[in-house]
Amino acid sequence: MLLHNVKQWRVVVFSVFWGIYSDFSAALFSLCAPTGSQYQTERDFLLLIPYLLPVFGPGTRRDQDEAKCQDEDGEERVASLACGDVEGRLNALFNRVQAIQKKAGQFDLLLCVGEFFGTTPEAEAEWQQYKTGAKKAPIHTYILGAASQETVKSFSSADGCELADNITYLGRRGVFTGVSGLQIAYVSGREALQDPPPAHCFTSKHLSALVAPLTGNSKFRGVDILLTSQWPRGVWHYGNTPEVNTKFCGSGSVANLADHLKPRYHFAALEGAHYERLPYRNHVVLQENAQHVSRFIALASVNNPAKKKYLYAFNIVPMKALEASELVKQPQDVTENPYRFCSKDKTGKQRPSFNTTEEEEPAGQFFFDLSKKQGGGFRGRGRKREGDGRGDFQRDENKQPRRHPQPTGPCWFCLASPQVEKHLVISIGTHCYVALAKGSLTPLHMLILPIGHYQSVVELSSEVVEEMEKYREALKSFYKSKGARCVLFERNYKSQHLQLQVVPVPLDRCTTEDIKEAFMVQAQEQQMELMEIPQHTDLKQPYQRVCACAGRCWRARRC
């Protein structure tokens, strides 16, 4: 443990026994207990808000709905609808769209993924009504091409064209940019299982040709929307599980495409299921610059008997119209990038990459081995992204990236983990967040935690330390307004995720000597040796002198 108080008095304590933490907790509780009941918890946390706002501004508690933030800025947004497999049920689809527009107002466009045309006589009869002009789509509708050999005949050209009034075929693959600046990348059909590929299929080379012009631009940040008929393989990693057979679902090439294009929204179909994945990051926390999050939504077929969701309404401000600070905001339920889960598919073959050079090299990325026991760390070789903005990774045999401790299993404190009890989270910053302590010593006992999986304060980068200090000062001011001071101590027991515990102690019971004596007494009873660190000392230096294991144990002078 690493202990601090508000006058920079610091003590380093190492322990291998869980009971020691309990005894120290008892020491703090004995200081707080007489007046602990005076706190009105709910009211006090409302009073905490003004102390946190100056740290990061009103955007500290980040809203998962990007649209709510943008409304206040007056940005021009595009009201959009996305739809799953239509399969020729045009009347059912457009009747539903009209009903939605009657209630919610006019939408700008409808994006259809999966199979648009059907193969039954009824489906053909419905299409003829729109093709001949007898009926008209009530909204600008953009569709993908054939996803099966049976529907290829419905597309007279491989290139995009208008098939009927208000119904436009985008083409096999490409990038469509609207008047608003909204950028939509699209890929029709399925990944080919044979060479040469059938008319309704694509290969990794086709996707490489789509990716290269985009990622070759140094200013490329991603696309607004990606439309594919097939799901990306492995999109469920780190996230919620879909109701499909994941052994046979999805395309590895589509997964690589999504990883490189970094769409803010990615829509797919063909599986007959609705699946809205938790948003995921496009960067490695604390190792890469912050980037926007991506959302994957799979939609069911129109008028399906199970009444699964097949229409998705959303508002989006084009990426080019957003400030970088707005674009990179992270929702509270964001997860790690699913496409960096593993560089190999289940067959053991390396996933195809989108190199633009003649000699393709397997795409690499950082990922965690969750199958090994504690201390397994990284698997594979770290690779560094080139500065030209391309999607490939280059090997650097001489230099290895700095390797921070990574979770080797579920972590209670990693913000992206399903195990996090998010109802306890109070504030989320860029590198840290503040949460209530679940097993609190007092009603206002809080935790300051790094978003990244760091084991100790001494391993934090300067940016994380600076933000942690801002939170610490904000909490100090809050506690002072409540007639208390705070004791801070570091803990990373079992989870190995740093927690800076912040415990308020009433002013009349917390002179520096009182607190110091409480810990000294407990240390003597546990036959522990405490070392007091001089004020303003760099913690990294004495920490390394006291414990040569650099944080891998809790023992003092016994390593």
Order of alpha helices (4+ residues) and beta strands (2+ residues): beta-beta-alpha-alpha-alpha-beta-alpha-beta-alpha-beta-beta-beta-beta-beta-beta-beta-alpha-beta-alpha-beta-beta-beta-beta-beta-alpha-beta-beta-beta-beta-beta-alpha-beta-beta-alpha-beta-alpha
